[in-house]
Amino acid sequence: MGCARSQQVRQEQEYWGKGRGPKEQASADGPRLILVNRNSLQRCVFERASALRVDGGTARMTLASHPGYGLGLRHAELKSIFGWRYIETCIARNAGLTLRRSGEHLVYDAESCVLDVAWGDFRSHVTVNLVRGGSVGRTFGSGFPRRWAVNEDGTLSPANAAHLCLGVSQPRTVLVKQDSPRRLRLAAKPSVAAAPLRLRDTDLAIGFAEDVEERRYGEWRYRYSTVVDASQAPPACHRDANFLVTGDGALALDIAFWKFEEGNEVNWVGGHSDGKTLLKGGGRDWRVGADGYIINPKSNLALGTDCSLECYQELAGLQRPGVRPVAEELAALSGPEIVVSVQKLSGFNFPVRTKQDASGELLARQVAEHEGIRDHTDVRLIVHGFQEVSPDLSLMTQDITSSTVVALTLKNV
């Protein structure tokens, strides 16, 4: 192992700091790249992952699971922390940075960075970024956070955590400026009666990150706060005029480490008593205006998201309200490619591209490429831009094969 690593370090000296690979443009609109469970419908399947099974192989990281999207950068310039330089990653439209295989590392040569699991925390919903140290030796260290395995299904897993793989994050709640287009606006001002924190003009709400259990940090219990489908959002209420808490009173919306700065995460946190959960001092204080915007009075920053909701909705296949009548859509879409989503109930959507035929039916193929979908009781099908879809579920057998065809009939409501 030591000899192999020394040889790798010597070889990487040829690339170090040379900017040899193509440079990706930054796109801050897309959701974060994270670790998810291998059977999650949020997982990323890469079109050219097989090229990275060979040492020295390169691949542009575009997605087969989310056509038109790929691995991108949230910012162009390297940031610094504790002697490391890093770039945050995302999943973005028309993106696809190029990675090169070097031993068990995946290298972004344009900035001499390697793919890295944040803080070496091998749990779902942890972010994955590009990092480099002050030297080749430190960057290509033997630590597991920067070692990767390429799976047969086109997913990428940490070398020591085969049950996880790269995936797409739901929009995380963060602090934003009050004039930010990403600030969140509630459909109704919360009261003492618990109800989901629904967002205006969408079918979304503020809730918990999917497939992530309650976790602990010292004396605190916490759950990640994200934007979710409104049907999956927990009830919450406004308490003591300051706190936004879950309906059971166990968790309150909290600014991470009480750092009152733009971009800092906001999550659900609870203590061992009401006094701890409803801790005073500003980090859990929220004012909801008549206009529905949520403001932290101490920082004067608003509650928002770390990515564009429009981008996420397109990526996830969530249907927006206020769509045109189906007759108009049929006329507009006759012939060209459109998108159908296959969604596991309580799960993430995967888009399947297809074409509309002259009779108005849609043929959605490759349904079974995504694990976890086994029979028609487990899925629903969504056609982007249409108000109602009636699938002929009799065509979906107990064991769906890659040749299965699902006929969808469009109906107006």
C-alpha positions in Angstrom: 0.0 0.0 0.0 2.8 2.4 0.9 4.7 1.8 -2.3 1.6 2.2 -4.4 0.7 5.4 -2.7 4.3 6.8 -3.2 4.1 5.9 -6.9 0.7 7.6 -7.2 2.0 10.8 -5.6 5.0 10.8 -8.0 2.6 10.4 -11.0 0.3 13.1 -9.7 3.2 15.6 -9.6 2.8 15.8 -13.4 -0.7 17.1 -13.0 -0.5 19.1 -9.8 -1.4 22.8 -10.3 -1.2 22.5 -14.1 -5.0 22.9 -14.8 -4.8 20.3 -17.4 -8.5 19.2 -17.5 -11.5 21.2 -18.8 -12.8 23.8 -16.4 -16.5 23.6 -15.5 -18.6 26.8 -15.2 -20.1 27.5 -11.8 -23.9 27.0 -11.4 -25.3 27.8 -8.0 -28.9 27.0 -8.9 -28.7 23.2 -8.5 -29.2 21.1 -5.4 -26.2 19.8 -3.4 -24.3 16.6 -4.1 -24.7 14.3 -1.1 -24.5 10.7 0.1 -27.7 8.7 -0.1 -28.5 5.0 0.5 -27.8 2.8 -2.6 -31.5 2.0 -2.9 -32.6 5.6 -2.7 -34.5 7.2 -5.6 -32.4 10.2 -5.0 -29.2 8.4 -6.2 -27.2 9.6 -9.2 -26.5 7.2 -12.0 -23.7 8.5 -14.3 -23.8 7.9 -18.0 -20.0 7.2 -18.4 -19.1 5.9 -14.9 -17.6 2.7 -16.5 -14.7 4.8 -17.8 -13.7 5.5 -14.2 -13.1 1.8 -13.4 -9.8 1.9 -15.1 -6.8 3.8 -13.6 -6.3 6.9 -15.7 -9.8 6.8 -17.2 -11.7 10.0 -17.6 -15.4 10.8 -17.8 -17.7 13.8 -18.1 -20.1 13.4 -15.2 -23.4 13.7 -16.9 -26.4 11.8 -15.4 -28.4 8.9 -16.9 -30.8 9.1 -14.0 -31.6 12.7 -14.5 -31.3 13.5 -18.2 -29.9 16.9 -19.0 -28.2 17.3 -15.6 -24.7 16.5 -14.4 -22.2 17.2 -11.7 -21.4 20.9 -11.4 -19.8 23.5 -9.2 -21.6 25.9 -6.8 -18.9 28.5 -7.1 -15.9 29.1 -9.4 -13.3 30.2 -6.8 -11.6 27.9 -4.3 -12.6 28.5 -0.6 -10.4 27.7 2.4 -10.9 26.0 5.7 -8.4 24.5 8.2 -5.6 24.4 5.6 -7.7 22.8 2.9 -9.0 24.4 -0.4 -12.4 23.3 -1.6 -15.2 23.8 -4.1 -18.8 22.9 -3.2 -20.5 20.6 -5.7 -24.1 20.5 -7.0 -26.3 18.8 -9.6 -27.0 21.3 -12.4 -28.6 21.6 -15.8 -26.2 21.2 -18.7 -23.4 20.5 -16.3 -20.9 17.7 -16.4 -17.4 18.3 -15.0 -14.7 15.9 -16.1 -13.1 13.5 -13.5 -10.1 11.3 -13.8 -9.4 8.1 -12.0 -6.1 8.0 -10.0 -5.8 4.9 -7.8 -9.0 5.1 -5.7 -9.3 8.9 -6.1 -11.4 10.8 -8.5 -9.6 14.0 -9.6 -10.9 17.3 -11.0 -7.7 18.2 -12.9 -8.8 21.8 -13.6 -8.2 22.7 -10.0 -6.1 19.7 -8.8 -8.9 18.7 -6.4 -10.3 15.2 -5.5 -13.8 14.2 -4.6 -14.2 14.1 -0.8 -16.9 13.2 1.8 -17.3 16.2 4.1 -15.6 15.6 7.5 -15.3 11.9 6.7 -18.9 11.4 7.9 -20.2 8.3 6.1 -23.9 8.9 6.7 -26.7 9.8 4.3 -27.3 13.5 3.5 -23.7 14.4 4.2 -22.3 16.6 1.4 -19.6 15.6 -1.1 -17.2 18.3 -2.4 -13.9 18.8 -4.2 -10.9 19.4 -2.0 -7.1 19.7 -2.1 -4.5 20.1 0.5 -1.3 22.1 0.4 0.6 19.3 -1.3 0.1 16.3 -3.6 0.8 14.0 -0.6 -1.8 15.5 1.6 -4.4 15.7 -1.2 -3.9 12.0 -2.2 -3.7 10.8 1.4 -4.8 7.3 2.4 -8.0 8.5 4.2 -11.3 6.9 3.2 -13.2 10.2 2.6 -11.4 10.5 -0.7 -11.5 6.9 -1.9 -14.2 5.8 -4.3 -15.7 2.7 -5.9 -17.5 2.6 -9.3 -20.5 0.3 -9.2 -21.8 -1.8 -12.0 -25.1 0.2 -12.1 -23.3 3.5 -12.8 -23.4 4.8 -9.2 -20.3 5.9 -7.2 -19.8 4.7 -3.6 -17.2 5.6 -0.9 -14.7 2.7 -0.9 -15.5 1.8 2.7 -19.3 2.4 2.5 -20.8 0.3 -0.3 -24.3 0.9 1.1 -24.1 4.6 0.2 -23.6 6.4 -3.1 -23.7 9.9 -4.6 -27.1 11.4 -4.8 -29.2 14.6 -5.1 -30.1 16.6 -2.0 -33.5 18.1 -1.4 -33.3 22.0 -1.1 -31.8 22.7 2.3 -33.1 25.6 4.3 -30.5 28.4 4.9 -30.3 32.1 5.8 -30.6 34.4 2.8 -30.8 38.1 2.2 -34.3 39.6 2.4 -34.2 40.5 -1.3 -33.0 37.0 -2.4 -35.1 35.2 -5.0 -34.5 32.0 -2.9 -36.3 33.3 0.2 -39.2 31.1 1.2 -42.8 32.4 1.5 -45.4 30.6 3.5 -48.9 30.2 2.1 -50.4 31.1 5.4 -49.0 32.6 8.6 -48.5 29.8 11.2 -50.6 29.9 14.3 -50.7 27.9 17.6 -52.6 25.2 15.7 -50.1 22.8 14.2 -50.2 22.5 10.4 -47.6 21.9 7.6 -45.6 24.9 6.7 -46.8 25.0 3.1 -45.1 27.4 0.6 -47.1 29.8 -1.4 -48.0 28.9 -5.0 -46.4 25.4 -4.8 -47.2 21.9 -3.6 -44.1 22.1 -1.3 -43.6 22.7 2.4 -40.8 22.9 4.9 -40.1 19.5 6.4 -37.4 16.9 7.2 -34.8 15.5 4.8 -36.0 12.2 3.3 -34.6 8.9 4.7 -32.6 10.7 7.4 -33.3 9.7 11.0 -33.0 12.0 14.0 -29.4 12.5 15.0 -27.4 13.8 17.9 -24.7 16.4 18.4 -23.6 16.5 22.0 -26.7 17.2 24.1 -28.8 18.2 21.1 -31.1 16.2 18.9 -31.6 17.4 15.3 -33.0 16.6 11.9 -32.1 18.3 8.6 -34.6 20.8 7.4 -35.4 20.7 3.7 -38.2 21.6 1.3 -40.4 18.6 0.7 -43.6 17.6 -1.0 -46.4 19.1 1.2 -47.9 15.6 1.7 -44.7 14.6 3.5 -44.3 17.6 5.7 -44.7 17.4 9.4 -47.1 19.7 11.2 -45.6 22.7 12.8 -46.8 25.8 14.7 -45.7 29.2 16.0 -45.1 29.1 19.7 -44.6 32.0 22.2 -44.6 34.4 19.2 -40.9 33.5 18.5 -40.4 29.8 17.9 -41.4 27.6 14.9 -41.7 24.1 16.4 -42.9 20.7 15.3 -46.4 19.8 16.3 -45.2 17.6 19.1 -43.0 20.4 20.5 -39.9 18.2 20.2 -37.9 20.3 17.7 -37.5 24.0 16.9 -36.2 25.6 13.8 -32.6 26.6 14.6 -29.8 28.5 12.9 -26.7 26.2 12.9 -24.3 27.1 15.7 -26.1 30.4 15.9 -23.8 31.8 13.1 -25.9 34.7 11.8 -24.5 34.8 8.3 -25.8 34.4 4.8 -25.7 30.8 3.6 -25.6 29.2 7.0 -27.9 26.2 7.4 -31.1 26.1 9.4 -32.3 22.8 10.8 -34.7 21.3 13.4 -33.1 21.0 16.8 -34.4 19.9 20.3 -33.0 19.6 23.8 -33.8 17.5 26.8 -36.5 19.9 28.0 -38.8 22.6 26.7 -36.4 25.2 28.1 -33.6 23.8 26.0 -35.7 23.4 22.9 -37.1 26.9 23.2 -33.8 28.4 24.0 -33.7 32.2 23.9 -30.9 34.3 22.5 -31.8 34.7 18.8 -30.8 31.5 17.1 -34.4 30.1 17.2 -36.3 33.4 16.9 -38.5 33.8 13.8 -40.9 36.5 12.8 -43.4 35.6 10.1 -44.8 38.7 8.3 -48.3 39.1 6.9 -46.6 38.6 3.5 -45.5 35.1 4.5 -41.8 35.7 4.6 -39.9 34.3 7.6 -37.3 36.6 9.1 -34.7 36.0 11.9 -34.9 39.3 13.9 -31.3 39.2 15.2 -29.6 38.8 11.9 -32.4 40.5 9.8 -31.9 37.6 7.3 -34.7 35.5 5.8 -35.3 31.8 5.6 -34.5 30.5 2.2 -33.0 27.6 0.3 -29.5 26.7 -0.9 -30.7 26.1 -4.5 -33.4 27.2 -6.9 -36.8 25.6 -6.2 -37.5 25.9 -10.0 -34.4 23.9 -10.8 -35.2 21.3 -8.1 -38.8 21.0 -9.3 -37.7 20.3 -12.8 -35.0 17.9 -11.6 -37.4 16.1 -9.3 -40.3 16.0 -11.6 -42.6 17.8 -9.2 -45.6 19.2 -11.0 -46.2 22.9 -10.6 -49.7 24.3 -10.1 -51.3 26.6 -12.6 -50.5 24.5 -15.7 -52.2 25.0 -19.0 -55.2 22.9 -20.0 -54.2 19.5 -21.5 -55.7 20.3 -24.9 -53.2 23.3 -25.2 -50.4 21.1 -24.0 -51.2 18.4 -26.5 -51.1 20.9 -29.3 -47.9 22.4 -28.2 -46.1 19.1 -27.5 -47.2 16.9 -30.4 -44.1 15.2 -31.7 -41.2 16.7 -29.7 -39.6 15.0 -26.7 -41.2 15.5 -23.3 -40.6 14.2 -19.8 -42.4 11.6 -17.8 -41.5 11.0 -14.1 -41.6 7.7 -12.3 -42.1 8.3 -8.6 -41.9 5.8 -5.8 -44.5 6.8 -3.2 -42.9 9.0 -0.5 -39.8 9.0 -2.6 -37.8 10.9 -5.3 -38.8 11.2 -8.9 -36.8 10.0 -11.8 -37.5 11.6 -15.2 -37.9 9.3 -18.2 -37.7 11.0 -21.6 -40.2 9.9 -24.3 -42.3 11.2 -27.1 -46.0 11.7 -27.5 -47.7 9.8 -30.3 -50.5 11.0 -32.5 -53.2 9.4 -30.4 -52.2 11.4 -27.3 -50.8 8.4 -25.5 -47.3 8.4 -23.9 -45.0 5.5 -23.9 -42.7 5.5 -20.9 -39.9 3.1 -21.2 -37.0 1.9 -18.9 -39.2 2.0 -15.8 -37.3 -0.7 -14.0 -33.9 0.8 -14.4 -34.3 2.2 -10.9 -34.2 -0.1 -7.9 -37.0 -0.2 -5.5 -39.9 -0.1 -8.0 -41.4 -3.6 -8.0 -45.1 -3.4 -8.6 -47.8 -0.9 -9.6 -48.9 -0.3 -6.0 -45.5 1.3 -5.2 -45.4 3.9 -7.9 -47.3 6.8 -9.5 -46.5 8.4 -12.8 -46.3 12.1 -13.4 -46.3 13.9 -16.8 -44.8 17.3 -16.6 -47.2 20.1 -17.3 -50.4 18.0 -17.2 -53.1 18.3 -14.6 -54.0 14.6 -14.4 -52.5 11.4 -15.7 -54.3 8.0 -15.8 -51.8 5.2 -16.3 -52.9 1.8 -17.4 -51.3 0.0 -14.5 -52.4 -3.5 -15.8 -49.3 -3.2 -18.0 -47.0 -3.1 -15.0 -46.3 -6.6 -13.9 -45.0 -7.9 -10.5 -41.5 -8.1 -12.0 -41.1 -5.1 -14.2 -38.5 -5.6 -17.0 -36.5 -3.1 -18.9 -38.8 -3.7 -21.9 -42.0 -2.8 -20.0 -44.1 -0.2 -21.7 -46.6 1.9 -19.6 -49.3 3.6 -21.6 -50.5 6.9 -20.2 -53.7 8.6 -21.2 -53.9 12.3 -20.6 -57.2 13.7 -19.1 -58.3 17.2 -18.4 -59.8 17.9 -14.9 
